[in-house]
Amino acid sequence: MTSPLEGIRVIEFANFAAAPSATAIMADLGAEVIKVEAIGGDPIRGLMKQAQVGDGEHNPDHPFQFINRGKKGIELNLDSEVGADLARKLIAKSDVVVMNLLKERRQRFGLDTDDLLQIKPDLVIGLLSGYGEVGEEINRPGYDVTAFFSRSGVFGGGTAPGGNPPHARPGSGDHTTSIALFGALMTGLRSRDVTGEGQVVEASLLRTATWTISLDLVTSLVDGKPAYDRPREKGLSAMLEAFQASDGRWLQFAMPDTGDAWQRFCSALDRSDLLEREEFASGRLRYQNMPELLATLDETIGSKPADYWMPRLDQNKCIWAPINDSASAVQDPQVRATGAFETINHPIAGDFETVAAPFRMHDSPEIGVRGPAPEKGEHTVEVLSDLLDLDETEIAKLESDGIVRRA
């Protein structure tokens, strides 16, 4: 079997995380992805590297490598007419173009959707933005912390009344949105294959976030009331809460209070005596006496380490999981069993692991990370000579004029 996207060429005019993560998945699937960076490179280069352990010359920029693995890279000045014209010529040689440029910038460069479909009528155009391509705020810049987490209601739903809003981990909204954009691009390619016509598809941080918290929003659409995080003592069931074991590890439960769940839970904790307690005799009574029940369970689970409780919970068919930190998650045997990590072979830094695409295709060995992210301008000469038939003299002139930059 060949790679699913073998023969597909993608031109990416995008920076930071959301759109480039979608094209990284396409590269994993065999597409040729050419990342077009402004002169000086994508601003995310090195932005998070200072948080890594060690700062040696050969220490790779792991976040950038994850977001841009397997791509070719060129530097091109779109602010010049010559640079924008080169971009249009590259687009004419491609199947897919992906952008996170705001509409006003696309129009300024002559790279808006109508312009591109005139260049290549069967082009699939993928647009990524903070707030979408319709409405009065289409030119509002947005990062995931604003458009995804804040504006959509994600942060609001995770904040108890009177509490402080939570913090988002870097890129969480971006990478969720990248999956939406990837799906839209695949749909666009399928439509092109069926109809022979180009397609414009889009994903936005805001729209993806509404899907992510849809169970809250469908209720608010009807009753007009906000969803919010309940204080622990006002939770619906103690068996939906987290408890800390004596070694400091937390165990999260997800057992609706139905059927024999309460009996299994008490058996796992060796607290069958709780079944005889009148104040805990029904789901309603357990809810009404939640503070007392939580205090009892906190004391019980907190009396022994997590390793003591884990096999007992499984034996009693409880639904639970350890609350891992990131260091624990990357060593979790089941996380690794799913194929969540792959190795990048870097010519300077050597081999190191990164996160794989969020799905598998069974019996398809041609899917996976194809190589490292490009250095700044690493493939400028290759792309301009192979696709546009420019010779060294022409490329050198473009470089001296500040239109392109090579590694």
N, C-alpha and C positions, 0 to 999 in steps of 0.2 A: 504494500500500500504506500502511495506517495503521501506527502503532507497535504492536509486538507486545503490549505491556501497556497500551495505551490503555483507559481505563475502569476500571482496577484502582486501588483506593485502599489505601494501606499506612500504618498507624500504627506508628511506631518509638519504643519505649521502650528506648533503648540508648545507651551512651556509648563513648568511646574508639574503637576501630578496627574490630574484626572484624565485628560485626553491622551497624554503619552502612555499611561498605564493600559489604556484600551489597545493602542497599537503595539505595545509590548506583547500582549496576548496574541495579536495577529502574527507577530514575528515568531512566537513560539509555534504557531500553526503552519509556518513555512512561507509566509508572505515576505517579500522584499520591502522593508520599511526604510525610507530615507527621511531622517530627521533634519529639518531645516531650522537652524538656529540663527538668531541675530548675531551680528559681529560682536564677539566677546562671549557668546555662549548663553545657554539657558540659565536664567537667574537662580535656578534651584541647584546648579552645580556648586558643590561645596557648602551649601547653606546649612546642612545638617551634619556635615562631617565633623565639626568641632565637638559634637556630642559623643563621638565614638572614642573608644579607648585607643590611645596612641595617636600620634599625628605625624608619623614618618612620611617621607616623600613617596614611598611606594604603598602606603596604606590606602586601599581603595575607598571611594566614596560609595558606601554600600547603598544608601537610599537612591542615588542617581543610577547606580548599576541595576537595581531592581526595576526602576521605572523605565529604563531605556535599553535593556539588554537585547542583544541580537540585531540592533539597527545599524545602518550606515548614517554618518553624520556629515553635514556640510554647514558652513557659515555663509550667510547671504544677507545683504543689506536691502530690505524691502522698501526702505524709505527713498531709495533712488529709483528712477524710472527704468534704468537698465536692470537693476536687481529685480524689480517687479516683473519685468519682461522675461527675465530668466526663469522666474518662478512659474509664469504662465507656460513657458516652453516645457518645463519639467512636468507640470500638471498634464499637459497634452500627451505625455508618454506614460501616464499612470492610469490605474483603475479606480483608485480611491484617493481622496484628499481629506485630511482631517485637520480641523482648525479650532483653536479657542480664541481667535481674534474677535473682538467686539465688532458689531456690524459697521460702525462708523469707520473703523480701521480697515475692514475689508473693502469698503467703498473707496477709501482714500488710496488704497493700493491697486484698485481695479481687480480685486479678487473676491468680489461678492458672488453669490450663487448664480445669478443670471450671467455674469461674466464668464464663469467657469463652464457652465453648460453650453455656452456658445463656442468655447474652445473645444470641448469634448462632450457631445450630447449624451453619451452613455456613461458619464462619470458618476460615481457614487460619492456624495459629499457629506461628510459627517461634521456636525457643528456641536461644540461643547461650550456652555456658558454657565454663568452663575444663576441667571434669572430667566432664561428662555429667550426665544426669538419673536415673541409677540408681547404686546403690552407697552406701557410707557417707560419701563425700566430696562429695556433690552441692552442699553449701553452702560448699565451700572456694573462696575467691577465687583467681583465676588469671590471670596475664598470659601472653603468648606465650613469654616467656623462661623461665617456670617450667613451665607446663602443656604447651606445644608442644615447646620445644627441650630442656628438662631431663628432665622426667618420662618422656617417650616413648622416649628413647634416641637422639634426633637428635644432641645434643651428645656423648653417649658414643661414638657411632659415628664422630664426626669428630675424636676425640681419640686420638692415638697413646699407647700404654702409657707411663706416666711423664710425659706431657705435660700442659700446661694446657688446660682446656676453651676452646673458641673463644668469641668474642662474636657475637651475632646482630645484624644490622642492624635498625633499628626497624621494627616492624610486619610483618616477613616472615612470621611464623607467623599473625598476624592476617589478613593479606590472602589467604594460602593458604586459611585456614579460611573466609573470606568466600565463596570460590567453592563450597565444600562446602555452606554454608548457602543460597546462591543456588540451587544445583541442587536442594536439598531443598524449597525454597519453590516452585520451578517444578513439581516432582513433586506437591506438595500441591495446587497449583492445578489441575493436570491431573486428579488424583483427584477433587477437588471438582466439576469440570465433568462428569465421567463419572457420579459417584454422587449428586451433590447434597448430600453430607455433608461436614462440616468435617473437618479433619485437623490433627494436631499433629506437626510435624517438628522435628528438632533437629540441631545440629552442635556439636561441641566441639573446642577446641584440641587436647586429648589424642588424640581419635579421629582427627582429620584428620592429625595427625603420624604416627600408626601407618600410615596409608595412604601417607604421603610416603616413609617408610623401609621400606616393606613387603618389599623384597627382602632387607634385613637380617633383618627379623623372621621371615619364613617359614623362614629357615635356622636361626635361634636356636630357633624352636619345635620343630625336629626334633633338633638336636644339643645344645641347651642352652648353647652357647658364645657369648660376646659378639662382635659385629662391631666392628672398630675400624679407625682410619686407619692404614695401613701407613707406616712410614718410607720415604722416597723410594728408598733403596738396596735396599729389600726389596719393591719394587713388582713386579707381575706382568709388566710389559713396559715397556721404555723408551719405547715408542710410545704409552703412556697417560699420560705425564708432561708437565710444563710446562718450557719452557726459555726463558732470557732472552737476547734479542738484544743487540747492542752498544749500541743506543740506550736500553736499559733496559726496553723493552717485552717482555712475556711472551707466548709462544705455547703454547697448550694443545693437545695431541694426543689423539685418541681412535681409535687404530687397533689393533684386536685383532691379535695376532701370528699371522695365518693367511694362507693363500694367498700372494700376491706382495707383501703389505704391506711386508715388510722391504726388498725390492728397490726398491719405489717410494719408500720413505722415504730410502734411501741415495742414490738417483738425485737426489731433490729437493735433498739436502744436498751434492751433488757429492762424495759419499764412497763411490763404488763399490768403493774399496779395502777397505772394511769387509766386503764380501761374500766376500773372499778370506781373511779372518782366521779361523783355525781355532776360536778361542775364542768366535766369534760365529756359527758355522756353522749353528746350529739354534736354535729358540725356547727349548729347555731350556738350551742352553749360554749363550744371551744372558741368561737368567734367573739362571743360576749365577754369571755374571760381571758382574752388574748394576753394581756400583760402578765398575769399569773402563769399562764401556760408557757410563755416565752422564757420567763425566769426559771421555771423548772427545767425546760429543755436546755437552756444555756448552761445550767449547772451540770446536767447529765453529760452532755456532749463535751463540755469543757473539762471533764474529769479525766479524759483519756486522749491519747494522741490520735491523729487522723488514721494512721495505719491500723489501729485497733478497730475503728468503726467501718472502714471501707469494705472488708470482706463480709461483715455482718449485714451491711446495707444491701450488698449484692445477693447474699443468701436469701434475704427476705424480699427480693425483687423491688427494692425501693428505687425511685428515680432521682438521681443525684449526680453531682459532678464536683470535683475539686475546683476551687477558684485559683487558677494558675496565674502567676505573673508571667511576663514575657519570657524570662529565663527558664521558668519551669515548662512553659508551653512548647518551646523548641526542643525540649528533651522528652516530652510526653510520648510514650510508645505508640499510642493510638494516633496522635497527630502525625507522627512520622509514617505510620502504616498507611495513611491515606495518600501519601506521596506529596505532602504539602511543601517539601523543600527539594530544590535541585541545585546542582553545582555549576557555577560559572568558572570557566577556565580562562583566567586572565593572563595575558602574555608577560606582564610585569609583576603583578601582585600574587600570581599563583592561583590556586584553586580556593574558592570559598563558596559557602552556601547562600542561596537566596530563596525567596518564596516563589513557589510555582503558580501557574494559572489555577483559578479556583474550581476547576472541573477536570474530569478525566474522560478520555475516549478509550474504551477497552480495546485491546489488541491493536493499538496504533502506536508502534514504537517511534514513528517519525514526528511525534509531538514533544516539545520540550524546549528548554532554554538553548538558544543557538550560539550564544557567545556573549562577550562583554558589551557594555555600552560603548559608543564611540568616543574617542577623544575629541576635543574641539577641532572641527574642520578636518577630521581624519580622512574623510572620503571625498573631500571637495574636488580634488583633481580627478579621481576615478569617476565620480558621477557626471561631472561636466564633460569629460572626454568620452565616456561610454554612451551617455544618453543624448548629449547635444553636439557631439563630434567637434568639440573645441580642442585646439592644439595648445601646446605649452605656451606659445607666444601670446595667444588670446587670453589664456587663464592668467598669465603673469600681468597682463595689462589690466584685467579686471581686479586683480589683487592690488596693484599699485593705485588704482582709482578708488579703493575702499569698497568695492562692490562685493567681493568674496574674500575669504581668508582660508588658507590651508593650514594643516597641522605644522 
